[in-house]
Amino acid sequence: MGWHVKRIQKKRKGLSALVLIEFKIKEKAQSAVHQYKELR
C-alpha cells in the first residue's frame, strides 16, 4: 500500500478502522478454520 492510500485512510479513520477490524476478524476466522481442517 502506498503512502497516499494511508493518508486517505487517516481522513476516514473511523470508517476504515471498523472495516479493517472486520476484515482482520474474517481473515483470522478463515485461517483458523483452514488450520483446523488441516489438523484433522
mmCIF entry with sequence, helices, sheets and N, C-alpha, C, O atoms, coordinates in Angstrom:
data_MODEL
# 
_entry.id   MODEL 
# 
_entity.id                         1 
_entity.type                       polymer 
_entity.pdbx_number_of_molecules   1 
# 
_entity_poly.entity_id                      1 
_entity_poly.type                           'polypeptide(L)' 
_entity_poly.nstd_linkage                   no 
_entity_poly.nstd_monomer                   no 
_entity_poly.pdbx_seq_one_letter_code       MGWHVKRIQKKRKGLSALVLIEFKIKEKAQSAVHQYKELR 
_entity_poly.pdbx_seq_one_letter_code_can   MGWHVKRIQKKRKGLSALVLIEFKIKEKAQSAVHQYKELR 
_entity_poly.pdbx_strand_id                 A 
# 
loop_
_entity_poly_seq.entity_id 
_entity_poly_seq.num 
_entity_poly_seq.mon_id 
_entity_poly_seq.hetero 
1 1  MET n 
1 2  GLY n 
1 3  TRP n 
1 4  HIS n 
1 5  VAL n 
1 6  LYS n 
1 7  ARG n 
1 8  ILE n 
1 9  GLN n 
1 10 LYS n 
1 11 LYS n 
1 12 ARG n 
1 13 LYS n 
1 14 GLY n 
1 15 LEU n 
1 16 SER n 
1 17 ALA n 
1 18 LEU n 
1 19 VAL n 
1 20 LEU n 
1 21 ILE n 
1 22 GLU n 
1 23 PHE n 
1 24 LYS n 
1 25 ILE n 
1 26 LYS n 
1 27 GLU n 
1 28 LYS n 
1 29 ALA n 
1 30 GLN n 
1 31 SER n 
1 32 ALA n 
1 33 VAL n 
1 34 HIS n 
1 35 GLN n 
1 36 TYR n 
1 37 LYS n 
1 38 GLU n 
1 39 LEU n 
1 40 ARG n 
# 
_struct_asym.id          A 
_struct_asym.entity_id   1 
# 
loop_
_struct_conf.conf_type_id 
_struct_conf.id 
_struct_conf.pdbx_PDB_helix_id 
_struct_conf.beg_label_comp_id 
_struct_conf.beg_label_asym_id 
_struct_conf.beg_label_seq_id 
_struct_conf.pdbx_beg_PDB_ins_code 
_struct_conf.end_label_comp_id 
_struct_conf.end_label_asym_id 
_struct_conf.end_label_seq_id 
_struct_conf.pdbx_end_PDB_ins_code 
_struct_conf.beg_auth_comp_id 
_struct_conf.beg_auth_asym_id 
_struct_conf.beg_auth_seq_id 
_struct_conf.end_auth_comp_id 
_struct_conf.end_auth_asym_id 
_struct_conf.end_auth_seq_id 
_struct_conf.pdbx_PDB_helix_class 
_struct_conf.details 
_struct_conf.pdbx_PDB_helix_length 
HELX_P HELX_P1 AA1 TRP A 3  ? LYS A 11 ? TRP A 3  LYS A 11 1 ? 9  
HELX_P HELX_P2 AA2 LYS A 13 ? LEU A 39 ? LYS A 13 LEU A 39 1 ? 27 
# 
_struct_conf_type.id          HELX_P 
_struct_conf_type.criteria    ? 
_struct_conf_type.reference   ? 
# 
loop_
_atom_site.group_PDB 
_atom_site.id 
_atom_site.type_symbol 
_atom_site.label_atom_id 
_atom_site.label_alt_id 
_atom_site.label_comp_id 
_atom_site.label_asym_id 
_atom_site.label_entity_id 
_atom_site.label_seq_id 
_atom_site.pdbx_PDB_ins_code 
_atom_site.Cartn_x 
_atom_site.Cartn_y 
_atom_site.Cartn_z 
_atom_site.occupancy 
_atom_site.B_iso_or_equiv 
_atom_site.pdbx_formal_charge 
_atom_site.auth_seq_id 
_atom_site.auth_comp_id 
_atom_site.auth_asym_id 
_atom_site.auth_atom_id 
_atom_site.pdbx_PDB_model_num 
ATOM 1   N N  . MET A 1 1  ? 0.833   -1.195  0.000  1.00 0.00 ? 1  MET A N  1 
ATOM 2   C CA . MET A 1 1  ? 0.000   0.000   0.000  1.00 0.00 ? 1  MET A CA 1 
ATOM 3   C C  . MET A 1 1  ? 0.873   1.253   0.000  1.00 0.00 ? 1  MET A C  1 
ATOM 4   O O  . MET A 1 1  ? 1.864   1.344   0.725  1.00 0.00 ? 1  MET A O  1 
ATOM 5   N N  . GLY A 1 2  ? 0.485   2.198   -0.818 1.00 0.00 ? 2  GLY A N  1 
ATOM 6   C CA . GLY A 1 2  ? 1.265   3.426   -0.898 1.00 0.00 ? 2  GLY A CA 1 
ATOM 7   C C  . GLY A 1 2  ? 0.923   4.401   0.216  1.00 0.00 ? 2  GLY A C  1 
ATOM 8   O O  . GLY A 1 2  ? -0.075  4.251   0.920  1.00 0.00 ? 2  GLY A O  1 
ATOM 9   N N  . TRP A 1 3  ? 1.779   5.400   0.353  1.00 0.00 ? 3  TRP A N  1 
ATOM 10  C CA . TRP A 1 3  ? 1.586   6.384   1.436  1.00 0.00 ? 3  TRP A CA 1 
ATOM 11  C C  . TRP A 1 3  ? 0.321   7.198   1.209  1.00 0.00 ? 3  TRP A C  1 
ATOM 12  O O  . TRP A 1 3  ? -0.318  7.637   2.165  1.00 0.00 ? 3  TRP A O  1 
ATOM 13  N N  . HIS A 1 4  ? -0.047  7.404   -0.068 1.00 0.00 ? 4  HIS A N  1 
ATOM 14  C CA . HIS A 1 4  ? -1.251  8.188   -0.361 1.00 0.00 ? 4  HIS A CA 1 
ATOM 15  C C  . HIS A 1 4  ? -2.516  7.448   0.087  1.00 0.00 ? 4  HIS A C  1 
ATOM 16  O O  . HIS A 1 4  ? -3.506  8.071   0.472  1.00 0.00 ? 4  HIS A O  1 
ATOM 17  N N  . VAL A 1 5  ? -2.471  6.127   0.032  1.00 0.00 ? 5  VAL A N  1 
ATOM 18  C CA . VAL A 1 5  ? -3.623  5.336   0.495  1.00 0.00 ? 5  VAL A CA 1 
ATOM 19  C C  . VAL A 1 5  ? -3.773  5.473   1.999  1.00 0.00 ? 5  VAL A C  1 
ATOM 20  O O  . VAL A 1 5  ? -4.883  5.626   2.509  1.00 0.00 ? 5  VAL A O  1 
ATOM 21  N N  . LYS A 1 6  ? -2.649  5.419   2.708  1.00 0.00 ? 6  LYS A N  1 
ATOM 22  C CA . LYS A 1 6  ? -2.690  5.559   4.168  1.00 0.00 ? 6  LYS A CA 1 
ATOM 23  C C  . LYS A 1 6  ? -3.191  6.939   4.559  1.00 0.00 ? 6  LYS A C  1 
ATOM 24  O O  . LYS A 1 6  ? -3.885  7.095   5.564  1.00 0.00 ? 6  LYS A O  1 
ATOM 25  N N  . ARG A 1 7  ? -2.838  7.940   3.759  1.00 0.00 ? 7  ARG A N  1 
ATOM 26  C CA . ARG A 1 7  ? -3.288  9.314   4.026  1.00 0.00 ? 7  ARG A CA 1 
ATOM 27  C C  . ARG A 1 7  ? -4.801  9.408   3.919  1.00 0.00 ? 7  ARG A C  1 
ATOM 28  O O  . ARG A 1 7  ? -5.454  10.045  4.745  1.00 0.00 ? 7  ARG A O  1 
ATOM 29  N N  . ILE A 1 8  ? -5.351  8.770   2.896  1.00 0.00 ? 8  ILE A N  1 
ATOM 30  C CA . ILE A 1 8  ? -6.810  8.770   2.700  1.00 0.00 ? 8  ILE A CA 1 
ATOM 31  C C  . ILE A 1 8  ? -7.480  8.049   3.861  1.00 0.00 ? 8  ILE A C  1 
ATOM 32  O O  . ILE A 1 8  ? -8.524  8.489   4.342  1.00 0.00 ? 8  ILE A O  1 
ATOM 33  N N  . GLN A 1 9  ? -6.895  6.949   4.314  1.00 0.00 ? 9  GLN A N  1 
ATOM 34  C CA . GLN A 1 9  ? -7.470  6.159   5.406  1.00 0.00 ? 9  GLN A CA 1 
ATOM 35  C C  . GLN A 1 9  ? -7.474  6.969   6.703  1.00 0.00 ? 9  GLN A C  1 
ATOM 36  O O  . GLN A 1 9  ? -8.387  6.828   7.517  1.00 0.00 ? 9  GLN A O  1 
ATOM 37  N N  . LYS A 1 10 ? -6.471  7.808   6.897  1.00 0.00 ? 10 LYS A N  1 
ATOM 38  C CA . LYS A 1 10 ? -6.415  8.629   8.119  1.00 0.00 ? 10 LYS A CA 1 
ATOM 39  C C  . LYS A 1 10 ? -7.579  9.612   8.150  1.00 0.00 ? 10 LYS A C  1 
ATOM 40  O O  . LYS A 1 10 ? -8.113  9.916   9.216  1.00 0.00 ? 10 LYS A O  1 
ATOM 41  N N  . LYS A 1 11 ? -7.965  10.101  6.990  1.00 0.00 ? 11 LYS A N  1 
ATOM 42  C CA . LYS A 1 11 ? -9.075  11.051  6.918  1.00 0.00 ? 11 LYS A CA 1 
ATOM 43  C C  . LYS A 1 11 ? -10.393 10.376  7.296  1.00 0.00 ? 11 LYS A C  1 
ATOM 44  O O  . LYS A 1 11 ? -11.255 10.980  7.933  1.00 0.00 ? 11 LYS A O  1 
ATOM 45  N N  . ARG A 1 12 ? -10.529 9.128   6.896  1.00 0.00 ? 12 ARG A N  1 
ATOM 46  C CA . ARG A 1 12 ? -11.749 8.372   7.204  1.00 0.00 ? 12 ARG A CA 1 
ATOM 47  C C  . ARG A 1 12 ? -11.441 7.314   8.257  1.00 0.00 ? 12 ARG A C  1 
ATOM 48  O O  . ARG A 1 12 ? -11.856 6.163   8.125  1.00 0.00 ? 12 ARG A O  1 
ATOM 49  N N  . LYS A 1 13 ? -10.723 7.699   9.287  1.00 0.00 ? 13 LYS A N  1 
ATOM 50  C CA . LYS A 1 13 ? -10.196 6.725   10.242 1.00 0.00 ? 13 LYS A CA 1 
ATOM 51  C C  . LYS A 1 13 ? -11.297 5.908   10.913 1.00 0.00 ? 13 LYS A C  1 
ATOM 52  O O  . LYS A 1 13 ? -11.160 4.694   11.066 1.00 0.00 ? 13 LYS A O  1 
ATOM 53  N N  . GLY A 1 14 ? -12.384 6.562   11.312 1.00 0.00 ? 14 GLY A N  1 
ATOM 54  C CA . GLY A 1 14 ? -13.463 5.848   11.994 1.00 0.00 ? 14 GLY A CA 1 
ATOM 55  C C  . GLY A 1 14 ? -14.011 4.717   11.149 1.00 0.00 ? 14 GLY A C  1 
ATOM 56  O O  . GLY A 1 14 ? -14.150 3.590   11.625 1.00 0.00 ? 14 GLY A O  1 
ATOM 57  N N  . LEU A 1 15 ? -14.324 5.015   9.884  1.00 0.00 ? 15 LEU A N  1 
ATOM 58  C CA . LEU A 1 15 ? -14.920 4.015   8.995  1.00 0.00 ? 15 LEU A CA 1 
ATOM 59  C C  . LEU A 1 15 ? -13.900 2.950   8.617  1.00 0.00 ? 15 LEU A C  1 
ATOM 60  O O  . LEU A 1 15 ? -14.184 1.755   8.704  1.00 0.00 ? 15 LEU A O  1 
ATOM 61  N N  . SER A 1 16 ? -12.709 3.381   8.198  1.00 0.00 ? 16 SER A N  1 
ATOM 62  C CA . SER A 1 16 ? -11.693 2.427   7.746  1.00 0.00 ? 16 SER A CA 1 
ATOM 63  C C  . SER A 1 16 ? -11.240 1.518   8.882  1.00 0.00 ? 16 SER A C  1 
ATOM 64  O O  . SER A 1 16 ? -10.897 0.358   8.653  1.00 0.00 ? 16 SER A O  1 
ATOM 65  N N  . ALA A 1 17 ? -11.237 2.045   10.111 1.00 0.00 ? 17 ALA A N  1 
ATOM 66  C CA . ALA A 1 17 ? -10.828 1.237   11.263 1.00 0.00 ? 17 ALA A CA 1 
ATOM 67  C C  . ALA A 1 17 ? -11.816 0.092   11.459 1.00 0.00 ? 17 ALA A C  1 
ATOM 68  O O  . ALA A 1 17 ? -11.417 -1.046  11.707 1.00 0.00 ? 17 ALA A O  1 
ATOM 69  N N  . LEU A 1 18 ? -13.103 0.397   11.347 1.00 0.00 ? 18 LEU A N  1 
ATOM 70  C CA . LEU A 1 18 ? -14.122 -0.644  11.501 1.00 0.00 ? 18 LEU A CA 1 
ATOM 71  C C  . LEU A 1 18 ? -13.992 -1.689  10.401 1.00 0.00 ? 18 LEU A C  1 
ATOM 72  O O  . LEU A 1 18 ? -14.072 -2.889  10.664 1.00 0.00 ? 18 LEU A O  1 
ATOM 73  N N  . VAL A 1 19 ? -13.790 -1.231  9.171  1.00 0.00 ? 19 VAL A N  1 
ATOM 74  C CA . VAL A 1 19 ? -13.648 -2.155  8.037  1.00 0.00 ? 19 VAL A CA 1 
ATOM 75  C C  . VAL A 1 19 ? -12.406 -3.013  8.217  1.00 0.00 ? 19 VAL A C  1 
ATOM 76  O O  . VAL A 1 19 ? -12.426 -4.212  7.941  1.00 0.00 ? 19 VAL A O  1 
ATOM 77  N N  . LEU A 1 20 ? -11.320 -2.392  8.684  1.00 0.00 ? 20 LEU A N  1 
ATOM 78  C CA . LEU A 1 20 ? -10.068 -3.114  8.881  1.00 0.00 ? 20 LEU A CA 1 
ATOM 79  C C  . LEU A 1 20 ? -10.223 -4.183  9.951  1.00 0.00 ? 20 LEU A C  1 
ATOM 80  O O  . LEU A 1 20 ? -9.759  -5.310  9.781  1.00 0.00 ? 20 LEU A O  1 
ATOM 81  N N  . ILE A 1 21 ? -10.881 -3.828  11.064 1.00 0.00 ? 21 ILE A N  1 
ATOM 82  C CA . ILE A 1 21 ? -11.101 -4.789  12.150 1.00 0.00 ? 21 ILE A CA 1 
ATOM 83  C C  . ILE A 1 21 ? -11.959 -5.946  11.654 1.00 0.00 ? 21 ILE A C  1 
ATOM 84  O O  . ILE A 1 21 ? -11.667 -7.111  11.924 1.00 0.00 ? 21 ILE A O  1 
ATOM 85  N N  . GLU A 1 22 ? -13.027 -5.611  10.921 1.00 0.00 ? 22 GLU A N  1 
ATOM 86  C CA . GLU A 1 22 ? -13.924 -6.640  10.401 1.00 0.00 ? 22 GLU A CA 1 
ATOM 87  C C  . GLU A 1 22 ? -13.170 -7.571  9.456  1.00 0.00 ? 22 GLU A C  1 
ATOM 88  O O  . GLU A 1 22 ? -13.355 -8.787  9.502  1.00 0.00 ? 22 GLU A O  1 
ATOM 89  N N  . PHE A 1 23 ? -12.314 -6.996  8.591  1.00 0.00 ? 23 PHE A N  1 
ATOM 90  C CA . PHE A 1 23 ? -11.539 -7.784  7.644  1.00 0.00 ? 23 PHE A CA 1 
ATOM 91  C C  . PHE A 1 23 ? -10.565 -8.702  8.369  1.00 0.00 ? 23 PHE A C  1 
ATOM 92  O O  . PHE A 1 23 ? -10.410 -9.865  7.997  1.00 0.00 ? 23 PHE A O  1 
ATOM 93  N N  . LYS A 1 24 ? -9.908  -8.184  9.402  1.00 0.00 ? 24 LYS A N  1 
ATOM 94  C CA . LYS A 1 24 ? -8.944  -8.990  10.156 1.00 0.00 ? 24 LYS A CA 1 
ATOM 95  C C  . LYS A 1 24 ? -9.629  -10.130 10.889 1.00 0.00 ? 24 LYS A C  1 
ATOM 96  O O  . LYS A 1 24 ? -9.091  -11.234 10.966 1.00 0.00 ? 24 LYS A O  1 
ATOM 97  N N  . ILE A 1 25 ? -10.822 -9.864  11.431 1.00 0.00 ? 25 ILE A N  1 
ATOM 98  C CA . ILE A 1 25 ? -11.565 -10.912 12.131 1.00 0.00 ? 25 ILE A CA 1 
ATOM 99  C C  . ILE A 1 25 ? -11.951 -12.010 11.142 1.00 0.00 ? 25 ILE A C  1 
ATOM 100 O O  . ILE A 1 25 ? -11.818 -13.197 11.442 1.00 0.00 ? 25 ILE A O  1 
ATOM 101 N N  . LYS A 1 26 ? -12.425 -11.613 9.968  1.00 0.00 ? 26 LYS A N  1 
ATOM 102 C CA . LYS A 1 26 ? -12.809 -12.596 8.944  1.00 0.00 ? 26 LYS A CA 1 
ATOM 103 C C  . LYS A 1 26 ? -11.594 -13.400 8.497  1.00 0.00 ? 26 LYS A C  1 
ATOM 104 O O  . LYS A 1 26 ? -11.670 -14.614 8.311  1.00 0.00 ? 26 LYS A O  1 
ATOM 105 N N  . GLU A 1 27 ? -10.464 -12.696 8.328  1.00 0.00 ? 27 GLU A N  1 
ATOM 106 C CA . GLU A 1 27 ? -9.239  -13.357 7.888  1.00 0.00 ? 27 GLU A CA 1 
ATOM 107 C C  . GLU A 1 27 ? -8.775  -14.371 8.929  1.00 0.00 ? 27 GLU A C  1 
ATOM 108 O O  . GLU A 1 27 ? -8.386  -15.486 8.580  1.00 0.00 ? 27 GLU A O  1 
ATOM 109 N N  . LYS A 1 28 ? -8.814  -13.986 10.212 1.00 0.00 ? 28 LYS A N  1 
ATOM 110 C CA . LYS A 1 28 ? -8.393  -14.887 11.287 1.00 0.00 ? 28 LYS A CA 1 
ATOM 111 C C  . LYS A 1 28 ? -9.331  -16.084 11.381 1.00 0.00 ? 28 LYS A C  1 
ATOM 112 O O  . LYS A 1 28 ? -8.892  -17.211 11.612 1.00 0.00 ? 28 LYS A O  1 
ATOM 113 N N  . ALA A 1 29 ? -10.623 -15.831 11.201 1.00 0.00 ? 29 ALA A N  1 
ATOM 114 C CA . ALA A 1 29 ? -11.599 -16.918 11.267 1.00 0.00 ? 29 ALA A CA 1 
ATOM 115 C C  . ALA A 1 29 ? -11.351 -17.906 10.133 1.00 0.00 ? 29 ALA A C  1 
ATOM 116 O O  . ALA A 1 29 ? -11.399 -19.118 10.342 1.00 0.00 ? 29 ALA A O  1 
ATOM 117 N N  . GLN A 1 30 ? -11.087 -17.394 8.937  1.00 0.00 ? 30 GLN A N  1 
ATOM 118 C CA . GLN A 1 30 ? -10.837 -18.262 7.789  1.00 0.00 ? 30 GLN A CA 1 
ATOM 119 C C  . GLN A 1 30 ? -9.572  -19.090 7.987  1.00 0.00 ? 30 GLN A C  1 
ATOM 120 O O  . GLN A 1 30 ? -9.554  -20.287 7.700  1.00 0.00 ? 30 GLN A O  1 
ATOM 121 N N  . SER A 1 31 ? -8.511  -18.443 8.481  1.00 0.00 ? 31 SER A N  1 
ATOM 122 C CA . SER A 1 31 ? -7.254  -19.162 8.680  1.00 0.00 ? 31 SER A CA 1 
ATOM 123 C C  . SER A 1 31 ? -7.394  -20.190 9.794  1.00 0.00 ? 31 SER A C  1 
ATOM 124 O O  . SER A 1 31 ? -6.787  -21.259 9.734  1.00 0.00 ? 31 SER A O  1 
ATOM 125 N N  . ALA A 1 32 ? -8.194  -19.871 10.814 1.00 0.00 ? 32 ALA A N  1 
ATOM 126 C CA . ALA A 1 32 ? -8.410  -20.808 11.918 1.00 0.00 ? 32 ALA A CA 1 
ATOM 127 C C  . ALA A 1 32 ? -9.156  -22.037 11.418 1.00 0.00 ? 32 ALA A C  1 
ATOM 128 O O  . ALA A 1 32 ? -8.818  -23.164 11.779 1.00 0.00 ? 32 ALA A O  1 
ATOM 129 N N  . VAL A 1 33 ? -10.165 -21.821 10.591 1.00 0.00 ? 33 VAL A N  1 
ATOM 130 C CA . VAL A 1 33 ? -10.928 -22.932 10.012 1.00 0.00 ? 33 VAL A CA 1 
ATOM 131 C C  . VAL A 1 33 ? -10.021 -23.770 9.125  1.00 0.00 ? 33 VAL A C  1 
ATOM 132 O O  . VAL A 1 33 ? -10.088 -24.999 9.137  1.00 0.00 ? 33 VAL A O  1 
ATOM 133 N N  . HIS A 1 34 ? -9.169  -23.093 8.354  1.00 0.00 ? 34 HIS A N  1 
ATOM 134 C CA . HIS A 1 34 ? -8.250  -23.802 7.456  1.00 0.00 ? 34 HIS A CA 1 
ATOM 135 C C  . HIS A 1 34 ? -7.273  -24.659 8.254  1.00 0.00 ? 34 HIS A C  1 
ATOM 136 O O  . HIS A 1 34 ? -7.029  -25.816 7.910  1.00 0.00 ? 34 HIS A O  1 
ATOM 137 N N  . GLN A 1 35 ? -6.715  -24.088 9.322  1.00 0.00 ? 35 GLN A N  1 
ATOM 138 C CA . GLN A 1 35 ? -5.772  -24.836 10.166 1.00 0.00 ? 35 GLN A CA 1 
ATOM 139 C C  . GLN A 1 35 ? -6.474  -26.013 10.829 1.00 0.00 ? 35 GLN A C  1 
ATOM 140 O O  . GLN A 1 35 ? -5.902  -27.098 10.942 1.00 0.00 ? 35 GLN A O  1 
ATOM 141 N N  . TYR A 1 36 ? -7.704  -25.804 11.264 1.00 0.00 ? 36 TYR A N  1 
ATOM 142 C CA . TYR A 1 36 ? -8.476  -26.860 11.921 1.00 0.00 ? 36 TYR A CA 1 
ATOM 143 C C  . TYR A 1 36 ? -8.710  -28.024 10.970 1.00 0.00 ? 36 TYR A C  1 
ATOM 144 O O  . TYR A 1 36 ? -8.600  -29.187 11.357 1.00 0.00 ? 36 TYR A O  1 
ATOM 145 N N  . LYS A 1 37 ? -9.033  -27.700 9.723  1.00 0.00 ? 37 LYS A N  1 
ATOM 146 C CA . LYS A 1 37 ? -9.275  -28.749 8.728  1.00 0.00 ? 37 LYS A CA 1 
ATOM 147 C C  . LYS A 1 37 ? -7.990  -29.516 8.425  1.00 0.00 ? 37 LYS A C  1 
ATOM 148 O O  . LYS A 1 37 ? -8.020  -30.730 8.218  1.00 0.00 ? 37 LYS A O  1 
ATOM 149 N N  . GLU A 1 38 ? -6.859  -28.802 8.400  1.00 0.00 ? 38 GLU A N  1 
ATOM 150 C CA . GLU A 1 38 ? -5.582  -29.461 8.114  1.00 0.00 ? 38 GLU A CA 1 
ATOM 151 C C  . GLU A 1 38 ? -5.152  -30.362 9.261  1.00 0.00 ? 38 GLU A C  1 
ATOM 152 O O  . GLU A 1 38 ? -4.539  -31.407 9.043  1.00 0.00 ? 38 GLU A O  1 
ATOM 153 N N  . LEU A 1 39 ? -5.477  -29.952 10.490 1.00 0.00 ? 39 LEU A N  1 
ATOM 154 C CA . LEU A 1 39 ? -5.098  -30.766 11.649 1.00 0.00 ? 39 LEU A CA 1 
ATOM 155 C C  . LEU A 1 39 ? -5.890  -32.069 11.676 1.00 0.00 ? 39 LEU A C  1 
ATOM 156 O O  . LEU A 1 39 ? -5.375  -33.095 12.121 1.00 0.00 ? 39 LEU A O  1 
ATOM 157 N N  . ARG A 1 40 ? -7.123  -32.040 11.209 1.00 0.00 ? 40 ARG A N  1 
ATOM 158 C CA . ARG A 1 40 ? -7.948  -33.239 11.175 1.00 0.00 ? 40 ARG A CA 1 
ATOM 159 C C  . ARG A 1 40 ? -7.530  -34.115 10.013 1.00 0.00 ? 40 ARG A C  1 
ATOM 160 O O  . ARG A 1 40 ? -8.107  -35.183 9.807  1.00 0.00 ? 40 ARG A O  1 
# 
